[in-house]
């Protein structure tokens, strides 16, 4: 088992370096494409021809979203860079989280029934906290609550957030109930774990 964890850790280390190199290369490409789009580089140069023929077709979906949101098409390369960086961070975080959960699942049975119960309690609260985070992020980027990607988060968290909304007022346009629910779940999880240990 130790060799599997060591191999997984080595894979994560290689993936971190690969994602960093990809982000740096994309930053250079985004800078060049932005310079072509804003006419800082001659439109007839080899670099401009390369970006128009190779990079721009890849950026069309992002450019369309940027324009629909009211942005400038010249911002598309920078948004592509943001998507890659945030996607890389999310991927690395998810893989690290899965490693931790796998370690917990392997070591829980060694502690007997209490270990398994603790694992189930932590997983339950972990899923609820992840659902709250997904719900908040989806509201920031304006994903429909009925989208197949986030609907599960709304179904899991609405029974927790609906009663809180009746008690906690919003501050302007800011709904504080997800924050209160997240910290409430964190405190409740700590309390239950302390009782079981």
C-alpha positions as CSV (number, residue, x, y, z in Angstrom):
1,X,0.0,0.0,0.0
2,X,2.9,2.4,0.8
3,X,4.3,1.9,-2.7
4,X,0.9,2.8,-4.2
5,X,0.8,6.0,-2.1
6,X,4.4,6.8,-3.1
7,X,3.5,6.3,-6.8
8,X,0.4,8.5,-6.5
9,X,2.4,11.2,-4.7
10,X,5.1,11.1,-7.5
11,X,2.3,11.3,-10.1
12,X,0.9,14.4,-8.3
13,X,4.4,16.0,-8.2
14,X,4.8,15.4,-12.0
15,X,1.3,16.7,-12.7
16,X,2.0,19.9,-10.7
17,X,5.1,20.6,-12.7
18,X,3.3,19.8,-16.0
19,X,0.4,22.1,-15.1
20,X,2.8,24.9,-14.2
21,X,4.7,24.5,-17.4
22,X,1.4,24.5,-19.4
23,X,0.2,27.6,-17.6
24,X,3.5,29.4,-18.3
25,X,3.3,28.5,-22.0
26,X,-0.3,29.5,-22.2
27,X,0.6,32.8,-20.6
28,X,3.1,33.5,-23.3
29,X,0.6,32.4,-26.0
30,X,-2.1,34.6,-24.4
31,X,0.2,37.6,-24.3
32,X,1.1,37.1,-28.0
33,X,-2.5,36.7,-29.0
34,X,-3.6,39.7,-27.0
35,X,-0.8,41.7,-28.6
36,X,-2.1,40.7,-32.0
37,X,-5.7,41.4,-31.2
38,X,-4.9,44.9,-29.8
39,X,-2.6,45.6,-32.8
40,X,0.6,45.9,-30.8
41,X,2.1,43.3,-33.2
42,X,1.8,43.9,-36.9
43,X,-1.2,42.0,-38.3
44,X,0.8,40.6,-41.2
45,X,3.7,39.3,-39.2
46,X,4.4,35.5,-38.9
47,X,3.3,35.6,-35.2
48,X,0.0,37.2,-36.1
49,X,-0.6,34.7,-38.8
50,X,0.2,31.8,-36.4
51,X,-2.2,33.1,-33.7
52,X,-5.0,33.8,-36.2
53,X,-4.7,30.3,-37.7
54,X,-3.9,28.2,-34.6
55,X,-4.8,30.0,-31.4
56,X,-7.9,32.0,-32.3
57,X,-9.9,28.9,-33.4
58,X,-9.2,27.3,-30.0
59,X,-10.3,30.5,-28.2
60,X,-13.6,31.0,-30.1
61,X,-15.8,29.3,-27.5
62,X,-14.3,31.4,-24.7
63,X,-14.4,34.6,-26.9
64,X,-18.1,34.0,-27.5
65,X,-18.8,33.7,-23.8
66,X,-16.8,36.8,-23.1
67,X,-18.6,38.8,-25.7
68,X,-22.0,37.5,-24.5
69,X,-21.1,38.7,-21.0
70,X,-20.3,42.2,-22.4
71,X,-16.5,41.9,-22.5
72,X,-14.1,42.7,-25.2
73,X,-12.9,39.9,-27.6
74,X,-9.3,40.9,-26.9
75,X,-9.8,39.6,-23.3
76,X,-10.4,36.0,-24.5
77,X,-6.8,34.9,-24.2
78,X,-6.6,36.1,-20.6
79,X,-9.9,34.4,-19.7
80,X,-8.5,31.2,-21.3
81,X,-5.5,31.5,-19.0
82,X,-7.7,32.0,-16.0
83,X,-9.7,28.9,-16.9
84,X,-6.6,26.8,-17.2
85,X,-5.1,28.0,-13.9
86,X,-8.3,27.6,-11.9
87,X,-8.9,24.3,-13.6
88,X,-5.4,23.1,-12.7
89,X,-5.8,24.2,-9.1
90,X,-9.2,22.5,-8.8
91,X,-7.8,19.3,-10.4
92,X,-4.8,19.2,-8.0
93,X,-7.0,20.0,-5.0
94,X,-9.5,17.2,-6.0
95,X,-6.7,14.7,-6.5
96,X,-5.2,15.6,-3.1
97,X,-8.6,15.3,-1.5
98,X,-9.2,11.9,-3.1
99,X,-5.8,10.7,-1.8
100,X,-6.7,11.8,1.8
101,X,-10.1,10.1,1.5
102,X,-8.5,6.9,0.3
103,X,-6.0,6.9,3.2
104,X,-8.9,7.5,5.6
105,X,-10.9,4.6,4.1
106,X,-7.9,2.3,4.3
107,X,-7.0,3.2,7.9
108,X,-10.6,3.4,9.3
109,X,-11.2,-0.3,9.6
110,X,-8.1,-0.7,11.6
111,X,-9.7,1.3,14.4
112,X,-12.8,-1.0,14.4
113,X,-16.4,0.1,14.3
114,X,-15.6,3.6,15.7
115,X,-13.2,4.1,12.9
116,X,-15.8,3.3,10.3
117,X,-18.4,5.5,12.0
118,X,-15.9,8.4,12.1
119,X,-15.2,7.9,8.4
120,X,-18.9,7.9,7.5
121,X,-19.4,11.1,9.7
122,X,-16.5,12.9,8.0
123,X,-17.6,11.8,4.5
124,X,-21.2,13.0,5.2
125,X,-20.1,16.4,6.5
126,X,-17.4,16.6,3.7
127,X,-20.0,16.1,1.0
128,X,-22.3,18.7,2.5
129,X,-19.5,21.2,2.7
130,X,-18.5,20.5,-0.9
131,X,-22.1,21.0,-2.0
132,X,-22.2,24.4,-0.3
133,X,-19.0,25.4,-2.0
134,X,-20.3,24.2,-5.4
135,X,-23.6,26.1,-4.8
136,X,-21.8,29.3,-4.0
137,X,-19.4,29.1,-6.9
138,X,-22.2,28.3,-9.3
139,X,-24.1,31.4,-8.2
140,X,-21.0,33.5,-8.9
141,X,-20.6,32.2,-12.4
142,X,-24.4,32.2,-13.0
143,X,-24.9,28.5,-13.6
144,X,-28.6,27.5,-13.5
145,X,-29.6,25.7,-10.3
146,X,-31.3,23.1,-12.6
147,X,-28.1,22.3,-14.4
148,X,-27.1,18.7,-14.2
149,X,-23.7,19.8,-12.8
150,X,-25.0,21.7,-9.8
151,X,-28.5,20.5,-9.2
152,X,-27.2,17.8,-6.7
153,X,-25.6,20.6,-4.6
154,X,-28.9,22.6,-4.4
155,X,-30.9,19.4,-3.5
156,X,-28.4,18.6,-0.7
157,X,-28.1,22.1,0.8
158,X,-31.5,23.6,0.4
159,X,-32.9,21.7,3.5
160,X,-30.1,23.3,5.5
161,X,-30.1,26.8,3.9
162,X,-33.9,27.4,3.7
163,X,-34.5,27.5,7.5
164,X,-31.4,29.7,7.9
165,X,-32.7,32.2,5.3
166,X,-35.8,32.8,7.4
167,X,-33.6,33.8,10.4
168,X,-30.5,35.4,8.8
169,X,-31.2,38.6,6.8
170,X,-29.3,39.3,3.6
171,X,-26.8,42.2,3.6
172,X,-27.6,44.0,0.4
173,X,-27.3,41.4,-2.3
174,X,-25.1,39.1,-0.2
175,X,-26.7,36.0,1.2
176,X,-24.7,34.9,4.3
177,X,-26.5,31.7,4.9
178,X,-24.0,29.5,3.0
179,X,-21.2,30.9,5.1
180,X,-23.1,30.3,8.3
181,X,-24.2,26.8,7.2
182,X,-20.6,25.9,6.3
183,X,-19.2,27.0,9.7
184,X,-22.2,25.4,11.5
185,X,-21.4,22.1,9.7
186,X,-17.8,22.4,10.6
187,X,-18.6,23.0,14.3
188,X,-21.2,20.2,14.4
189,X,-18.7,17.8,12.7
190,X,-16.1,18.6,15.3
191,X,-18.6,18.1,18.1
192,X,-19.7,14.7,16.8
193,X,-16.1,13.5,16.2
194,X,-15.1,14.6,19.7
195,X,-18.0,12.6,21.1
196,X,-17.0,9.5,19.1
197,X,-13.3,9.6,19.9
